[in-house]
Amino acid sequence: MSATAAALAALRLETEPPASVSVWCGRPGRPAAFRFRADVPHYAASLIKLAALRAAARTLDPATEVPVHDEFRSAHSGTYRTDRAYDNDEEPWRRLGGTAPLGWLCERMVCSSSNLATDLVLERVGVAAAAAEAPAGMTLTRPIGDHAAREAGLTNTVTAEAAAALVSALATEQEGRLLEPLRRQLYRAEIPAALPPGTRVANKNGWVDGVLHDAALVEPDDAPAYVLAVCTSGMTEEAARAVIHRVARASWDDRTRPGTGPETEESDARR
């Protein structure tokens, strides 16, 4: 049994409700080599930013100067303000009242997970256009911080398979240029932290209370690149990160294997 298969078998035994773990691993654009409950939906958190990045790159000029403001139209009713205290990046806030290039906002949206930059990008591209770039398994119905929409039942969800599909798309479109913000990711405590130092990783994580995800293109020196996506819900941050690290280390041990399978986890169809 491979290291990844063993890790997934252990998760099958150890993961009990309300905790939920999902995994997808394989070569970009290929069927999964390993999967574990990969079609189970989780709250998407910041993984919607990958769909927004894809939509902006497809339809907008990155040189466009965008007015920086913090009040936006709700997807449900009225307006809302992005919460500065809840954001992860102060840089876009320093431009409040001025402008910023769209390409720079896309960069901050991903590499530092800026919520303000995300809402500005979504305002420009449109939630519907970003949702159209989301693969099967992801729903995108509202911007970040739109509490009225959330209370009305509008939510954003993702599966591990959808997160992996987004990373695969970014790796293959526009000669891989859309991966650059993921390569410059500042938050690397999940998948990258479990891999040998110096490993090339392009990743995007997402987190809120009780939710921690990471999706990455891993590029070993001695094997073809592979995609790994791990989504967790209903766990403490420490427990969720430990699960992600365990799966990431196993995927690295099997780095020559993804794409030779599939060695898929049968309980996806009968859990």
Solvent accessible surface area in square Angstrom, and as a share of the most:
residue,aa,sasa,rsa
1,M,183,0.82
2,S,8,0.05
3,A,37,0.29
4,T,0,0.00
5,A,17,0.13
6,A,46,0.35
7,A,9,0.07
8,L,6,0.03
9,A,24,0.19
10,A,30,0.24
11,L,2,0.01
12,R,84,0.31
13,L,148,0.73
14,E,100,0.45
15,T,18,0.11
16,E,117,0.52
17,P,122,0.77
18,P,122,0.77
19,A,26,0.20
20,S,28,0.18
21,V,1,0.00
22,S,0,0.00
23,V,0,0.00
24,W,17,0.06
25,C,0,0.00
26,G,0,0.00
27,R,23,0.08
28,P,37,0.23
29,G,69,0.66
30,R,125,0.45
31,P,101,0.63
32,A,9,0.07
33,A,2,0.01
34,F,1,0.00
35,R,38,0.14
36,F,0,0.00
37,R,45,0.17
38,A,0,0.00
39,D,64,0.33
40,V,29,0.17
41,P,90,0.57
42,H,7,0.03
43,Y,67,0.25
44,A,0,0.00
45,A,5,0.04
46,S,11,0.07
47,L,1,0.00
48,I,0,0.00
49,K,0,0.00
50,L,0,0.00
51,A,0,0.00
52,A,1,0.00
53,L,7,0.04
54,R,43,0.16
55,A,1,0.01
56,A,3,0.02
57,A,35,0.27
58,R,132,0.48
59,T,85,0.50
60,L,55,0.27
61,D,83,0.43
62,P,85,0.54
63,A,73,0.57
64,T,48,0.28
65,E,93,0.42
66,V,1,0.01
67,P,69,0.44
68,V,3,0.02
69,H,60,0.27
70,D,26,0.14
71,E,73,0.33
72,F,10,0.04
73,R,195,0.71
74,S,9,0.06
75,A,49,0.38
76,H,104,0.46
77,S,63,0.41
78,G,50,0.48
79,T,79,0.46
80,Y,18,0.07
81,R,144,0.52
82,T,8,0.05
83,D,72,0.37
84,R,111,0.40
85,A,101,0.79
86,Y,127,0.48
87,D,23,0.12
88,N,51,0.26
89,D,11,0.06
90,E,69,0.31
91,E,67,0.30
92,P,0,0.00
93,W,9,0.03
94,R,156,0.57
95,R,91,0.33
96,L,75,0.37
97,G,76,0.73
98,G,34,0.33
99,T,68,0.40
100,A,0,0.00
101,P,41,0.26
102,L,4,0.02
103,G,26,0.25
104,W,61,0.21
105,L,0,0.00
106,C,13,0.08
107,E,33,0.15
108,R,43,0.16
109,M,0,0.00
110,V,0,0.00
111,C,6,0.03
112,S,3,0.02
113,S,0,0.00
114,S,0,0.00
115,N,9,0.05
116,L,0,0.00
117,A,0,0.00
118,T,0,0.00
119,D,2,0.01
120,L,0,0.00
121,V,0,0.00
122,L,3,0.02
123,E,89,0.40
124,R,105,0.38
125,V,18,0.11
126,G,27,0.26
127,V,37,0.21
128,A,83,0.64
129,A,38,0.30
130,A,0,0.00
131,A,35,0.27
132,A,84,0.65
133,E,24,0.11
134,A,18,0.14
135,P,29,0.18
136,A,100,0.77
137,G,36,0.35
138,M,14,0.06
139,T,66,0.38
140,L,9,0.04
141,T,50,0.29
142,R,9,0.03
143,P,11,0.07
144,I,20,0.10
145,G,21,0.20
146,D,0,0.00
147,H,87,0.39
148,A,35,0.27
149,A,0,0.00
150,R,122,0.45
151,E,142,0.64
152,A,51,0.40
153,G,58,0.56
154,L,57,0.28
155,T,56,0.33
156,N,2,0.01
157,T,31,0.18
158,V,0,0.00
159,T,9,0.05
160,A,0,0.00
161,E,68,0.30
162,A,1,0.00
163,A,1,0.01
164,A,1,0.00
165,A,41,0.32
166,L,0,0.00
167,V,0,0.00
168,S,12,0.08
169,A,16,0.12
170,L,0,0.00
171,A,23,0.18
172,T,90,0.52
173,E,44,0.20
174,Q,76,0.34
175,E,155,0.70
176,G,9,0.09
177,R,137,0.50
178,L,17,0.08
179,L,2,0.01
180,E,62,0.28
181,P,13,0.08
182,L,0,0.00
183,R,83,0.30
184,R,122,0.44
185,Q,5,0.02
186,L,113,0.56
187,Y,74,0.28
188,R,83,0.30
189,A,46,0.36
190,E,4,0.02
191,I,0,0.00
192,P,16,0.10
193,A,62,0.48
194,A,14,0.11
195,L,12,0.06
196,P,54,0.34
197,P,138,0.87
198,G,81,0.78
199,T,24,0.14
200,R,126,0.46
201,V,7,0.04
202,A,0,0.00
203,N,0,0.00
204,K,0,0.00
205,N,0,0.00
206,G,0,0.00
207,W,81,0.29
208,V,46,0.26
209,D,146,0.76
210,G,37,0.35
211,V,19,0.11
212,L,5,0.02
213,H,0,0.00
214,D,1,0.00
215,A,0,0.00
216,A,0,0.00
217,L,8,0.04
218,V,0,0.00
219,E,31,0.14
220,P,7,0.05
221,D,130,0.67
222,D,89,0.46
223,A,17,0.13
224,P,84,0.53
225,A,31,0.24
226,Y,0,0.00
227,V,0,0.00
228,L,0,0.00
229,A,0,0.00
230,V,0,0.00
231,C,1,0.00
232,T,1,0.01
233,S,21,0.14
234,G,42,0.40
235,M,38,0.17
236,T,88,0.51
237,E,97,0.44
238,E,126,0.57
239,A,42,0.32
240,A,2,0.02
241,R,60,0.22
242,A,58,0.45
243,V,12,0.07
244,I,0,0.00
245,H,37,0.17
246,R,81,0.30
247,V,0,0.00
248,A,0,0.00
249,R,122,0.45
250,A,9,0.07
251,S,1,0.00
252,W,39,0.14
253,D,98,0.51
254,D,12,0.06
255,R,54,0.20
256,T,95,0.55
257,R,95,0.35
258,P,1,0.01
259,G,23,0.22
260,T,102,0.59
261,G,40,0.39
262,P,94,0.59
263,E,62,0.28
264,T,66,0.38
265,E,10,0.05
266,E,96,0.43
267,S,14,0.09
268,D,21,0.11
269,A,98,0.76
270,R,180,0.66
271,R,140,0.51
